[in-house]
Amino acid sequence: MKLKEEISQRLKEAMKAKDADKLSALRLILAAINNREIEKRGKLDEGDYISLLSSLAKQRLESIDMFKKGGRDELAAKEEAELTLIRSFLPAQLSESELSEMIESAIAEAGASGIKDLGKVMKIVSPKVKGRADGKLVSDLVKQKLS
């Protein structure tokens, strides 16, 4: 089942269950997908869906951080619930050890010797981890290994 169809199905289930929070989050996700389809003037492929959902998840993480800093725990909890829902549609996240192994093999593949080769390594690693790891975390780990 395509991701958009799965989200639509979950939306129908949330309507039947009268789960307002889930319904709101799913509508938000579908709206973002529809907007991206309009921008691209056509259907999205799985990579586009993953990219979009990853950016939505990142937005939620940033919002959670801001709400917690501002003492708005109820809003942070709402964002965390949305984040959990968004992540349920994403591929399983890589563990730090799996990520570390991928980075080490990419460093060997690129023949990287220092921080100046960061771009070469990221060019190899990024497509492999897309949607399965945070880009900033990947970048930080690559920098750490190249230093």
TITOR-128049 format. One record per atom (N, C-alpha, C): residue number from 1; atom name; x, y, z. Coordinates in nm, 3 decimals. Layout:
// residues N
NUM, CA, X, Y, Z
...
This chain:
// residues 147
1, N, 0.084, -0.118, 0.000
1, CA, 0.000, 0.000, 0.000
1, C, 0.089, 0.124, 0.000
2, N, 0.056, 0.218, -0.085
2, CA, 0.132, 0.342, -0.091
2, C, 0.112, 0.421, 0.038
3, N, 0.210, 0.502, 0.068
3, CA, 0.210, 0.578, 0.193
3, C, 0.090, 0.671, 0.203
4, N, 0.057, 0.740, 0.095
4, CA, -0.056, 0.832, 0.099
4, C, -0.186, 0.758, 0.126
5, N, -0.201, 0.639, 0.066
5, CA, -0.321, 0.558, 0.090
5, C, -0.328, 0.511, 0.235
6, N, -0.212, 0.475, 0.289
6, CA, -0.207, 0.431, 0.429
6, C, -0.247, 0.545, 0.523
7, N, -0.198, 0.665, 0.494
7, CA, -0.232, 0.781, 0.576
7, C, -0.382, 0.810, 0.565
8, N, -0.436, 0.801, 0.444
8, CA, -0.580, 0.822, 0.425
8, C, -0.662, 0.719, 0.502
9, N, -0.616, 0.596, 0.501
9, CA, -0.685, 0.489, 0.574
9, C, -0.682, 0.518, 0.724
10, N, -0.567, 0.558, 0.775
10, CA, -0.556, 0.591, 0.917
10, C, -0.644, 0.712, 0.952
11, N, -0.657, 0.805, 0.857
11, CA, -0.743, 0.922, 0.878
11, C, -0.888, 0.878, 0.897
12, N, -0.933, 0.787, 0.812
12, CA, -1.069, 0.734, 0.822
12, C, -1.091, 0.665, 0.956
13, N, -0.991, 0.587, 0.999
13, CA, -1.001, 0.518, 1.127
13, C, -1.008, 0.617, 1.243
14, N, -0.931, 0.724, 1.235
14, CA, -0.932, 0.827, 1.340
14, C, -1.067, 0.898, 1.343
15, N, -1.128, 0.918, 1.224
15, CA, -1.261, 0.980, 1.219
15, C, -1.364, 0.891, 1.288
16, N, -1.358, 0.762, 1.257
16, CA, -1.454, 0.668, 1.316
16, C, -1.435, 0.659, 1.467
17, N, -1.309, 0.665, 1.511
17, CA, -1.280, 0.655, 1.654
17, C, -1.299, 0.788, 1.727
18, N, -1.323, 0.893, 1.650
18, CA, -1.339, 1.028, 1.706
18, C, -1.217, 1.070, 1.788
19, N, -1.100, 1.038, 1.734
19, CA, -0.973, 1.074, 1.797
19, C, -0.928, 1.206, 1.736
20, N, -0.962, 1.317, 1.800
20, CA, -0.940, 1.450, 1.745
20, C, -0.792, 1.483, 1.726
21, N, -0.708, 1.443, 1.821
21, CA, -0.565, 1.475, 1.810
21, C, -0.502, 1.403, 1.692
22, N, -0.531, 1.275, 1.679
22, CA, -0.476, 1.196, 1.568
22, C, -0.530, 1.247, 1.435
23, N, -0.657, 1.279, 1.433
23, CA, -0.723, 1.330, 1.314
23, C, -0.656, 1.459, 1.267
24, N, -0.630, 1.547, 1.360
24, CA, -0.565, 1.675, 1.329
24, C, -0.425, 1.652, 1.270
25, N, -0.348, 1.564, 1.333
25, CA, -0.211, 1.537, 1.286
25, C, -0.213, 1.472, 1.147
26, N, -0.303, 1.379, 1.126
26, CA, -0.311, 1.313, 0.995
26, C, -0.355, 1.409, 0.885
27, N, -0.447, 1.499, 0.918
27, CA, -0.488, 1.600, 0.820
27, C, -0.371, 1.691, 0.785
28, N, -0.291, 1.724, 0.885
28, CA, -0.174, 1.807, 0.862
28, C, -0.075, 1.738, 0.767
29, N, -0.053, 1.610, 0.789
29, CA, 0.037, 1.532, 0.704
29, C, -0.016, 1.526, 0.561
30, N, -0.146, 1.495, 0.547
30, CA, -0.206, 1.488, 0.413
30, C, -0.201, 1.622, 0.342
31, N, -0.224, 1.729, 0.415
31, CA, -0.217, 1.863, 0.355
31, C, -0.076, 1.890, 0.304
32, N, 0.025, 1.853, 0.382
32, CA, 0.164, 1.873, 0.340
32, C, 0.194, 1.791, 0.214
33, N, 0.143, 1.668, 0.209
33, CA, 0.165, 1.583, 0.091
33, C, 0.096, 1.644, -0.031
34, N, -0.028, 1.687, -0.014
34, CA, -0.101, 1.748, -0.126
34, C, -0.031, 1.874, -0.175
35, N, 0.017, 1.956, -0.083
35, CA, 0.090, 2.078, -0.123
35, C, 0.216, 2.043, -0.202
36, N, 0.289, 1.941, -0.158
36, CA, 0.411, 1.900, -0.228
36, C, 0.377, 1.845, -0.366
37, N, 0.266, 1.772, -0.378
37, CA, 0.224, 1.721, -0.508
37, C, 0.190, 1.836, -0.602
38, N, 0.127, 1.939, -0.550
38, CA, 0.094, 2.056, -0.631
38, C, 0.222, 2.125, -0.676
39, N, 0.318, 2.139, -0.586
39, CA, 0.446, 2.201, -0.620
39, C, 0.517, 2.124, -0.731
40, N, 0.516, 1.992, -0.721
40, CA, 0.586, 1.908, -0.818
40, C, 0.501, 1.877, -0.941
41, N, 0.376, 1.918, -0.938
41, CA, 0.283, 1.895, -1.048
41, C, 0.270, 1.747, -1.085
42, N, 0.250, 1.666, -0.984
42, CA, 0.232, 1.524, -1.010
42, C, 0.247, 1.441, -0.885
43, N, 0.250, 1.311, -0.907
43, CA, 0.263, 1.217, -0.796
43, C, 0.404, 1.219, -0.739
44, N, 0.411, 1.188, -0.611
44, CA, 0.540, 1.180, -0.544
44, C, 0.586, 1.035, -0.540
45, N, 0.717, 1.015, -0.539
45, CA, 0.768, 0.879, -0.520
45, C, 0.799, 0.859, -0.372
46, N, 0.837, 0.739, -0.335
46, CA, 0.861, 0.707, -0.194
46, C, 0.968, 0.796, -0.133
47, N, 1.071, 0.830, -0.209
47, CA, 1.177, 0.917, -0.160
47, C, 1.124, 1.055, -0.124
48, N, 1.031, 1.106, -0.205
48, CA, 0.970, 1.236, -0.177
48, C, 0.887, 1.231, -0.049
49, N, 0.813, 1.120, -0.032
49, CA, 0.733, 1.105, 0.091
49, C, 0.824, 1.102, 0.214
50, N, 0.930, 1.026, 0.205
50, CA, 1.022, 1.014, 0.318
50, C, 1.086, 1.149, 0.350
51, N, 1.126, 1.220, 0.246
51, CA, 1.186, 1.351, 0.265
51, C, 1.088, 1.447, 0.332
52, N, 0.965, 1.447, 0.285
52, CA, 0.862, 1.534, 0.341
52, C, 0.833, 1.499, 0.487
53, N, 0.816, 1.370, 0.515
53, CA, 0.787, 1.328, 0.652
53, C, 0.905, 1.355, 0.745
54, N, 1.026, 1.342, 0.692
54, CA, 1.145, 1.372, 0.773
54, C, 1.148, 1.520, 0.810
55, N, 1.113, 1.606, 0.716
55, CA, 1.112, 1.749, 0.746
55, C, 1.001, 1.783, 0.846
56, N, 0.886, 1.716, 0.834
56, CA, 0.779, 1.737, 0.932
56, C, 0.823, 1.692, 1.071
57, N, 0.894, 1.580, 1.077
57, CA, 0.944, 1.530, 1.206
57, C, 1.045, 1.627, 1.265
58, N, 1.131, 1.680, 1.181
58, CA, 1.231, 1.775, 1.228
58, C, 1.164, 1.902, 1.283
59, N, 1.060, 1.947, 1.214
59, CA, 0.985, 2.064, 1.262
59, C, 0.926, 2.036, 1.400
60, N, 0.873, 1.914, 1.419
60, CA, 0.815, 1.879, 1.549
60, C, 0.922, 1.878, 1.657
61, N, 1.040, 1.825, 1.627
61, CA, 1.149, 1.823, 1.725
61, C, 1.187, 1.964, 1.768
62, N, 1.196, 2.054, 1.670
62, CA, 1.230, 2.192, 1.701
62, C, 1.121, 2.258, 1.785
63, N, 0.996, 2.230, 1.753
63, CA, 0.884, 2.286, 1.828
63, C, 0.883, 2.234, 1.972
64, N, 0.909, 2.106, 1.988
64, CA, 0.913, 2.046, 2.122
64, C, 1.018, 2.116, 2.206
65, N, 1.135, 2.135, 2.148
65, CA, 1.245, 2.201, 2.219
65, C, 1.205, 2.343, 2.260
66, N, 1.145, 2.417, 2.168
66, CA, 1.104, 2.555, 2.196
66, C, 0.995, 2.560, 2.304
67, N, 0.897, 2.471, 2.295
67, CA, 0.789, 2.470, 2.392
67, C, 0.840, 2.434, 2.531
68, N, 0.933, 2.339, 2.538
68, CA, 0.988, 2.302, 2.669
68, C, 1.069, 2.416, 2.729
69, N, 1.144, 2.486, 2.645
69, CA, 1.220, 2.601, 2.694
69, C, 1.127, 2.711, 2.743
70, N, 1.012, 2.723, 2.680
70, CA, 0.915, 2.826, 2.716
70, C, 0.820, 2.784, 2.827
71, N, 0.837, 2.662, 2.879
71, CA, 0.752, 2.615, 2.987
71, C, 0.612, 2.576, 2.944
72, N, 0.595, 2.545, 2.817
72, CA, 0.463, 2.506, 2.764
72, C, 0.459, 2.355, 2.743
73, N, 0.457, 2.282, 2.854
73, CA, 0.464, 2.136, 2.849
73, C, 0.344, 2.072, 2.780
74, N, 0.226, 2.134, 2.790
74, CA, 0.107, 2.077, 2.725
74, C, 0.121, 2.083, 2.573
75, N, 0.179, 2.190, 2.522
75, CA, 0.200, 2.201, 2.377
75, C, 0.313, 2.108, 2.333
76, N, 0.414, 2.093, 2.417
76, CA, 0.524, 2.001, 2.386
76, C, 0.471, 1.858, 2.379
77, N, 0.381, 1.822, 2.469
77, CA, 0.322, 1.688, 2.467
77, C, 0.241, 1.664, 2.340
78, N, 0.168, 1.766, 2.294
78, CA, 0.090, 1.755, 2.170
78, C, 0.184, 1.733, 2.050
79, N, 0.293, 1.808, 2.048
79, CA, 0.391, 1.794, 1.939
79, C, 0.458, 1.657, 1.944
80, N, 0.484, 1.605, 2.064
80, CA, 0.545, 1.473, 2.077
80, C, 0.452, 1.364, 2.023
81, N, 0.323, 1.380, 2.047
81, CA, 0.225, 1.284, 1.995
81, C, 0.224, 1.288, 1.842
82, N, 0.229, 1.409, 1.785
82, CA, 0.234, 1.423, 1.639
82, C, 0.363, 1.362, 1.584
83, N, 0.474, 1.384, 1.655
83, CA, 0.604, 1.330, 1.612
83, C, 0.599, 1.178, 1.608
84, N, 0.540, 1.118, 1.710
84, CA, 0.528, 0.972, 1.716
84, C, 0.447, 0.921, 1.597
85, N, 0.341, 0.990, 1.565
85, CA, 0.257, 0.952, 1.451
85, C, 0.333, 0.965, 1.319
86, N, 0.404, 1.076, 1.302
86, CA, 0.481, 1.097, 1.180
86, C, 0.588, 0.990, 1.165
87, N, 0.657, 0.960, 1.275
87, CA, 0.763, 0.858, 1.271
87, C, 0.709, 0.719, 1.240
88, N, 0.582, 0.695, 1.267
88, CA, 0.524, 0.564, 1.238
88, C, 0.518, 0.539, 1.086
89, N, 0.524, 0.644, 1.007
89, CA, 0.521, 0.630, 0.861
89, C, 0.662, 0.628, 0.801
90, N, 0.762, 0.661, 0.881
90, CA, 0.900, 0.664, 0.833
90, C, 0.966, 0.527, 0.852
91, N, 1.070, 0.499, 0.773
91, CA, 1.144, 0.374, 0.795
91, C, 1.208, 0.377, 0.935
92, N, 1.239, 0.261, 0.987
92, CA, 1.302, 0.252, 1.120
92, C, 1.432, 0.332, 1.122
93, N, 1.453, 0.405, 1.230
93, CA, 1.573, 0.487, 1.245
93, C, 1.695, 0.397, 1.269
94, N, 1.807, 0.438, 1.214
94, CA, 1.931, 0.363, 1.233
94, C, 1.985, 0.386, 1.373
95, N, 2.044, 0.283, 1.430
95, CA, 2.108, 0.300, 1.560
95, C, 2.241, 0.371, 1.536
96, N, 2.298, 0.423, 1.643
96, CA, 2.423, 0.497, 1.629
96, C, 2.536, 0.405, 1.582
97, N, 2.534, 0.278, 1.624
97, CA, 2.638, 0.184, 1.580
97, C, 2.624, 0.152, 1.431
98, N, 2.500, 0.134, 1.384
98, CA, 2.479, 0.109, 1.240
98, C, 2.523, 0.230, 1.158
99, N, 2.489, 0.346, 1.207
99, CA, 2.526, 0.470, 1.141
99, C, 2.678, 0.484, 1.136
100, N, 2.741, 0.452, 1.246
100, CA, 2.886, 0.460, 1.257
100, C, 2.953, 0.367, 1.155
101, N, 2.900, 0.246, 1.141
101, CA, 2.954, 0.150, 1.044
101, C, 2.940, 0.205, 0.902
102, N, 2.824, 0.260, 0.869
102, CA, 2.802, 0.316, 0.735
102, C, 2.900, 0.430, 0.707
103, N, 2.922, 0.513, 0.807
103, CA, 3.012, 0.627, 0.791
103, C, 3.155, 0.578, 0.770
104, N, 3.197, 0.479, 0.847
104, CA, 3.333, 0.426, 0.833
104, C, 3.354, 0.365, 0.694
105, N, 3.254, 0.292, 0.644
105, CA, 3.268, 0.234, 0.510
105, C, 3.270, 0.344, 0.402
106, N, 3.192, 0.451, 0.424
106, CA, 3.192, 0.562, 0.329
106, C, 3.325, 0.636, 0.332
107, N, 3.385, 0.648, 0.449
107, CA, 3.517, 0.713, 0.459
107, C, 3.620, 0.631, 0.382
108, N, 3.614, 0.498, 0.399
108, CA, 3.706, 0.411, 0.326
108, C, 3.681, 0.419, 0.175
109, N, 3.554, 0.419, 0.135
109, CA, 3.517, 0.425, -0.007
109, C, 3.565, 0.555, -0.071
110, N, 3.552, 0.666, 0.004
110, CA, 3.592, 0.796, -0.050
110, C, 3.742, 0.819, -0.037
111, N, 3.809, 0.738, 0.042
111, CA, 3.952, 0.758, 0.066
111, C, 3.975, 0.888, 0.144
112, N, 3.883, 0.919, 0.232
112, CA, 3.890, 1.045, 0.308
112, C, 4.000, 1.036, 0.414
113, N, 4.071, 1.148, 0.429
113, CA, 4.181, 1.149, 0.526
113, C, 4.166, 1.260, 0.629
114, N, 4.078, 1.355, 0.603
114, CA, 4.062, 1.465, 0.697
114, C, 3.930, 1.536, 0.677
115, N, 3.914, 1.641, 0.754
115, CA, 3.789, 1.716, 0.753
115, C, 3.762, 1.779, 0.616
116, N, 3.865, 1.799, 0.538
116, CA, 3.848, 1.858, 0.405
116, C, 3.769, 1.765, 0.312
117, N, 3.763, 1.637, 0.347
117, CA, 3.690, 1.539, 0.265
117, C, 3.547, 1.516, 0.315
118, N, 3.498, 1.605, 0.400
118, CA, 3.363, 1.592, 0.456
118, C, 3.258, 1.581, 0.346
119, N, 3.266, 1.664, 0.246
119, CA, 3.169, 1.665, 0.137
119, C, 3.164, 1.533, 0.062
120, N, 3.282, 1.475, 0.036
120, CA, 3.288, 1.347, -0.034
120, C, 3.217, 1.238, 0.045
121, N, 3.242, 1.235, 0.175
121, CA, 3.184, 1.131, 0.260
121, C, 3.032, 1.152, 0.272
122, N, 2.990, 1.276, 0.292
122, CA, 2.847, 1.306, 0.305
122, C, 2.772, 1.271, 0.176
123, N, 2.838, 1.289, 0.063
123, CA, 2.777, 1.257, -0.067
123, C, 2.747, 1.107, -0.077
124, N, 2.830, 1.027, -0.014
124, CA, 2.811, 0.882, -0.016
124, C, 2.710, 0.838, 0.090
125, N, 2.719, 0.895, 0.210
125, CA, 2.636, 0.853, 0.322
125, C, 2.492, 0.902, 0.311
126, N, 2.472, 1.026, 0.271
126, CA, 2.339, 1.088, 0.273
126, C, 2.231, 1.006, 0.202
127, N, 2.253, 0.959, 0.079
127, CA, 2.147, 0.882, 0.014
127, C, 2.114, 0.751, 0.086
128, N, 2.215, 0.693, 0.152
128, CA, 2.194, 0.566, 0.220
128, C, 2.111, 0.581, 0.347
129, N, 2.120, 0.695, 0.413
129, CA, 2.052, 0.714, 0.542
129, C, 1.929, 0.804, 0.533
130, N, 1.893, 0.847, 0.414
130, CA, 1.782, 0.939, 0.397
130, C, 1.655, 0.886, 0.464
131, N, 1.601, 0.966, 0.556
131, CA, 1.480, 0.929, 0.627
131, C, 1.502, 0.833, 0.741
132, N, 1.624, 0.780, 0.753
132, CA, 1.652, 0.683, 0.858
132, C, 1.744, 0.738, 0.966
133, N, 1.793, 0.862, 0.945
133, CA, 1.878, 0.927, 1.044
133, C, 1.872, 1.077, 1.021
134, N, 1.888, 1.153, 1.128
134, CA, 1.889, 1.299, 1.120
134, C, 2.016, 1.345, 1.051
135, N, 2.002, 1.434, 0.954
135, CA, 2.116, 1.483, 0.877
135, C, 2.221, 1.551, 0.963
136, N, 2.178, 1.624, 1.064
136, CA, 2.273, 1.692, 1.152
136, C, 2.354, 1.591, 1.232
137, N, 2.288, 1.487, 1.281
137, CA, 2.358, 1.382, 1.354
137, C, 2.461, 1.314, 1.265
138, N, 2.422, 1.284, 1.142
138, CA, 2.514, 1.221, 1.046
138, C, 2.635, 1.311, 1.023
139, N, 2.608, 1.438, 0.998
139, CA, 2.716, 1.535, 0.974
139, C, 2.810, 1.543, 1.095
140, N, 2.753, 1.549, 1.212
140, CA, 2.836, 1.558, 1.335
140, C, 2.923, 1.433, 1.352
141, N, 2.865, 1.315, 1.325
141, CA, 2.943, 1.192, 1.337
141, C, 3.054, 1.184, 1.234
142, N, 3.025, 1.229, 1.112
142, CA, 3.128, 1.229, 1.008
142, C, 3.240, 1.325, 1.046
143, N, 3.207, 1.443, 1.092
143, CA, 3.308, 1.538, 1.137
143, C, 3.394, 1.481, 1.249
144, N, 3.328, 1.414, 1.342
144, CA, 3.398, 1.354, 1.456
144, C, 3.496, 1.248, 1.408
145, N, 3.455, 1.166, 1.313
145, CA, 3.542, 1.057, 1.264
145, C, 3.656, 1.111, 1.176
146, N, 3.632, 1.222, 1.108
146, CA, 3.735, 1.277, 1.020
146, C, 3.835, 1.366, 1.095
147, N, 3.800, 1.406, 1.216
147, CA, 3.891, 1.494, 1.293
147, C, 4.006, 1.417, 1.353
